[in-house]
């Protein structure tokens, strides 16, 4: 019986130790995007993305600032035309492109239920992103045919990108514990993308919603008490104005790529998903729809899915 008693004491000690850890200040996570997460028949345009991140809670607080977080991200995005056989220029209704970057951002959660976030990204669009190698490796792993036409991809261009995001809760005194609505606006400026995005998101809770400063809605950027459970659906429609996109139009610096196309300036975005949190663990699934982005007769809107998992710790 001694081994059983020892195991019981170890489990009991672990439980009370975990109970004493009432505050998480760090978080690590991964987000995986792929069009196959939304449809087994859909493999086009934004076709794969992977993001690794680490975030921590800053100590500075004030009566108006509830929480400040700092986050670092490493990500790669892959874009392809609608057809897997795109050696001919005419078959490229969207340029092949990859974007590899590192990001640092800070998020400020205010007492009035507003959120401010600023981010800077450094990296590369083009062959230096290793998008072709990543896609071929994934296809080899699942015995899928390689996509042909990567020789037509956007040429190398250095990425220096900035982003600012703001959100504000609507009707702070009029929503229920299971429902709230927030405005969100975003501006991007840089050598990869420049544009504006504006819309709203609504959370529909199966349990009481956490305040946005303590919720997992901003994945990887919200940390706090460990004794928390969240489960809610959300919808996030928005309208985007595209001024520039290097993955479609090529470099700002005069380097000509084999395929460069014009943008559709105004686009509609919709995200619908579910997020769950239990103490240290967070997970989500999101379905994204993006309307037509490229001025090409064959190009259409597209959709993809995103899966995320994070773990918070002291």
N, C-alpha and C positions, 0 to 999 in steps of 0.2 A: 504493500500500500504506500510505501514511502515515495516511489516515483510519482504516484497519482497525487499524493498530498503536495509534493514539491511543485508539480505542474499547476495544481489548483492555486497555490500561493503565488506562483509567478503570474498567472492570469489575473488574480485578484490585485496584485501589486501594479500590473500594467494598467488595469482598469482605473484604479485610484490615481495613478500617475497621469493618465490621460485626462481624468476629470479635473486634475489640478491645473492642466494646461488650458487656460480659458481664453487665450489670446494668440492668434496666429499673426505673424508679421512678415512671412515670406510665402512665395507661391511659385511653382514650376508647372509647365503645361505644354501640351502639343495640340495643334489644330491641323486637321487634314481635310483638304477640299478636293473634290473630284466630281466630274459630271456623272460617273457611274453610280455615285451615291444617290442620284435622283432618277436615273433611268439606265437600264442595261443596254439600251440602243443608242444613247446619246454620247458622243465622243467628239467634241468640237469646241473651238474658241477658247474660253478659259477652261482648260482641261485638267489641270492638277496644281495643287498648292500645298506646301507644308510649312508650318511655322512652329518654331520652338521658342519658348519665352521663360523669363525669370523676372519676378517682380518682388519688391519689398516696400514695406510701409515706412514712410518718413516720420520722424518724431514731432516735427513742428505742427502745432495746432493753435487755434485761436477761437474766440467766440463765433466767428463767421466761417472758419475753415474747420470742418469736421475731420477731414482726412486728406493726406497727400501721399501718393504712391509714385514710385519710379520703376520703370519697366525696361527691359532689354529684350529685343526680338531678333531672331535670325530666320529669314524666310526665303523661299524660292517659289515663283509663279511661272507656269508654263502655258503658252497660248499656241494654238494651231488652227488651220482652216477646217472646214466641215468635212473634207474628204481625206482619207488616209493615203491616197495616191495623188500627191500634189507636186510632182516634179516640174510640170509645166506651169509657167507663170500664170496662165489664164485660169488655172484651177485653184489659185490662192484667193479665196474670197475674204480672207483675213490673213495678215502676215504671220509666219512662224516667229515666235519671240519668247525669250526667257528673261526673267527679272530676278536677280539674286541680290539681297541687301541685308544690312544690319540696321536696326532701329533703336533709338533711345527716346522714351517719352515720359512725360510727367502728367499726372491726372490730379485735379483738385476737386474735392467733393465739398460743396458749400452747405451751410446750415439751411439755406433757403431752397434746398432740393435742386440746385443747379450743379452742373458738372462742366469743368473746363479741361481740355487736354491739348497739349502741344507735343509734336513729334518731329524728329529729324531722321532721315534715312540716307545711308551711303551704300553704294553698290554698283552694279553693272546691268545694263540691258544688252543682250547680244550673246555671242558664243562664250564670253567670259562668265555667263551665268550657269553654264553646264546644263542647260535645259535639255538639249538633245540627248546627252549622256544619261541624264536621270530618266527621261521617258523611255529610252531604249532599255535601260536596266529594269524598269518596272514591267515593261512588256515581256522581256525575257523571263522574269520571275514568274509570270502568269501564262507563259507560252502563247503570247499574243504577237501578231505580226507588227513589225516596225512601221511607223508612219514615215512615208517617203516625201522628201521635199525640204529637209532642213537646210540644204544649201541655199535656199531662198530667204533665210531668216534675216531679221533686222540686224544690221551691223553693230559692232560694239559702240556703246556710248556710256560715258560715266554718269552715274546717278547721284544727284544731290537733290533731295526731296524734302519738303516741309509740309506739315499738315496741322490744321487747327480744328478742333471739334468742340461744340457747345451743346448742352441740352438743358432744358428747363421743364419742370413738372407743371402741367396744366391743372387748374382747379384743385389746389392743394387741400382745400377744406371740403371738397365736394365728391371725392372718390371714396369707394368702399375699401375695406381691407383686402379685397380680392380683385381689385381692378384699379389701374391708373393709366394716365396718358402723359407722354412727354414730347415736347418739340425737340428736334435735333437738327443742327446745321453743321456743315463741314466745308472747309476750304482747303484746297491743295495747290501748291506752287512749287515747281521744280523742273528738272531736266527730263523727268519721266512723265509726269501728269500735272496738268493745271486745270482747275475747274471748281465748280461749286455744287453742293448737294444739300437739299433741304427736304424735310419730311417730319414724320412723327412715329413714335412707337407706343404700342399699348401692351400692357402685361395683364394677363388673365390668370389669377392664381387659383390652384387647387388647394393650396394652403394660404394662410395669411401672407401677404407680400411683405418682404423686407423693404425698408427705405432704400432708395437707390444708392446711398452711400455705403450700405451694408449688404447690398445684393450682389449676385454674381452676373448681373446683366452685362456689365463691361468686363468681359472675360479677361482674366489675367491682371486686372487693374483694381480689384476690390478685395480688400483683406480685412479681417476683423475677428470677432468672437468665433470660437470653435463650435459652440453648442447651437448650431443653426441648421434648419432644414427648409429648403425651398423647392417648390415644384410649380411651374407655371408655363403657360403657352404665351407666345408673343407674336405680334405682327408689326412689320416695319416697312411701310411704303414710303418712297421718296422720289423726288425729281432731280435729275442731274443735268448740269450744263458742262459739256466737255469743250474746253478751249484747246487742249493739246494732249496727245498721248503718244509717247515715243514707241510703244509696242505696235502701233498702227501706222503712224506717220513717219517714223524714223527719227534720226538724230537732229537736234537743234543746231549742230555744229557743222553742217554741210556734208557729212558723210552719206553718200547715196546708197540705199539698200535696194536689192533686186525687186522687192515688192513694197510699195508705200501707197497707202490709200487715204481717202478723206474720211473725216469723222461725221457721224450724225450728231449734231450739236446737243440736241435735247434727248434725254433717255429717261425711261421709267424703270425704277428698281422696286422689287418687293422681296422681303424676307419673312418667312413664317417658320416658327420652330418651337422647341420645347427645351427648357433648362431645368436641371435638377441639382440640388446641393444637399449633401448630408455631412455635417461636421467638416472634416478636412477635404472631402472629395467633391468635385464639380464635374458635370458632364452636360453636353448639349448635342442636339441635332438641329440643323437649320437647312431649309430648302430656299434657294435663291432663284429668282427670275430676273433676267436683264433683257430689256428690249434691244432692238437692233442698234449696233454701235458703229458700223462701217457703211459708208455709202457705196454699196456694191449690189447689183441686182439679185444675186443669189444669197447674200448674207441675210440672216434672220435673227430674231431674239433667241435666247438660250437659257438654260437652267442648269444648276448643279447643286450638290449637297455638301454640307460641312459637318464634321464630327470633331468634338473637342473633349479633352480630359485634362483636369488640373488637380493638383494636390497642394494644400496649404499646410504650413508647419511653422514652428516657433523660430 
